[in-house]
């Protein structure tokens, strides 16, 4: 008899307590890749900044930020967020799209609101919100700038990132953009979004090609390496370099009127903060938020550089 | 009986050994011919200087790795260690610039700290392996993760950049030359010569080979196995520190992407050069050639576009395996084995 009462009482309390807890606190899990290169470092910094800002402004929001070193690692992270943290919303920037479909689908099936950032999932029905930079536009905006500076018979070299969809989208859009202009692409090589590789690949381009008018590095880490190689060869006056993403050192240089890197194209790691804000708005705002948000990839010039300058960010 | 048989076989073996020494050199010469035929710019003075300077990092680290591997150990932490030391040097030099302004002493301080950190890190690896009795693979896998995370942490996930004032003073260490040979190449040459003498002309080198071929026999022969082993790791740390000292002025920055996979490149250079991965036999000269081969492959791939970019890794793989095949002289052994006894 007493056991029965106890069980009933227990059941009643759990039943009462669980929803009460859930209503008090909205738990949001944020899963992103660890800071393995410059851009991801910026991503981590902006995610932490956003976590602090959002939690201060919204006492009902509890954000858990986890970082992963590999797709498999990230899959486990998401499982933990579902089972241990019992999240009501998941903001995820997938390491790679395909391997993370199932873990994110599980989160969706557990009832969580899903926000996918940057690298979209092949099955779009899983995501409620999609926030991304625009790789295609990064390529085409860069190409437009090259068209304003160069013309028929001018030579350029391209340093690419890591062979992935992101890189291919940028590259294809750029090639399409300069098609028919007579600009001659001497060669393209992968520099792995890495300064050292950018330096070495550019050194080799410099010894191979006596006439280079422009360099498209499509990433600022690579561009920093390219700059050193060009300086070493003493060929600064011969060419210009365009990177991409919006690294603070590069933006600062553009503000100061650097002629070697005159412009940049934005691909902001701060997009994670946008995604987190939109997710919070789903719980705290009366406006609808579901849908796709593609951020612009504007050209950063000396005139507008200041608004993209974050001196405290590590990137 | 067995002694005389051994002596009888010697002249033939001597010729075989000669080819073994020449194997890596042969591979390098073939590679140079290939590079030149694909693009004559390969042998321009500028490009040759680039290859030599670039190979200095891996080469110097690989000289240290030759000792570790010869004595039967392995060090997987060198790439992370280089990133960590580079990061600490930059932090310390930036701090010194803030406190005292930029001068030549800032750079001297940075170099001093680098040496201390390198020797310390090497000692930790050696101590844990010998006194802690943990396998070198596990110890250095652990320290590899620790150093990589530490540099990421200190850089806040981003990039540590050297203060511009200090950078201008330090820059010549990478970019300037003496007798038309850049300083990094001089460092590489000096490290290689000292390494060669240590390996081939001192008791220490012989002890390394003895420990690597049979630890127990070495111990019974009154060789202080633990001490010698620890010294090999300290030498490795010192080499990493020297490589970092010439690396930092190149880009003036360090991040979590610095030195990724250097450990594998260094080990590959050692093995291509003829040192046995299982220990007991070390060749400094071969290691130097191994480092040059690795750098030359990457350079040749950048100088040509007949091969799809996506296949770069495959080409590297084929050349590395072919170089070791030449060096092992397996084709010769095969032919000899067919001869009746």
Interface residues (C-beta under 8 A of the other chain):
Chain A: X34 X35 X36 X37 X38 X40 X41 X42 X44 X45 X160 X163 X187 X188 X189 X190 X193 X194 X195 X196 X199 X200 X201 X203 X204 X205 X206 X207 X208 X221 X224 X225 X228 X232 X233 X249 X313 X314 X315
Chain B: X39 X41 X44 X46 X47 X50 X54 X152 X155 X156 X157 X158 X159 X161 X175 X250 X251 X253 X255 X256 X257 X258 X260 X298 X299 X301 X302 X303 X305 X309 X310 X312
